[in-house]
């Protein structure tokens, strides 16, 4: 919920800034109409950057990996007892 409020606040601020630029004519109108395009492109670049940083800092959890291997072994054992072939071990 917190992220939604932040995003909506940011969008309202950017929209107010954009409308202010349109009304005051400080920036030529041809440039002002491109601001939403620049915003969308920069938002996409930011998203790609955050995905890249998340992939670079991907946490490894050796304890969880061990528990997952135990669960897989238990599931194979249970299925084998039930008469279901699970392939090679």
WOLIN-V220690 format. One record per pair of residues at least 12 apart in sequence whose ideal C-beta (glycine too) atoms are under 8 Angstrom apart, sorted by the first residue. I is the first residue (numbers start at 1). J is the second residue. Records with the same first field share a line. If there is no record, write none. Layout:
I: J  J
This chain:
14: 39
18: 32  35  36
21: 35
76: 89
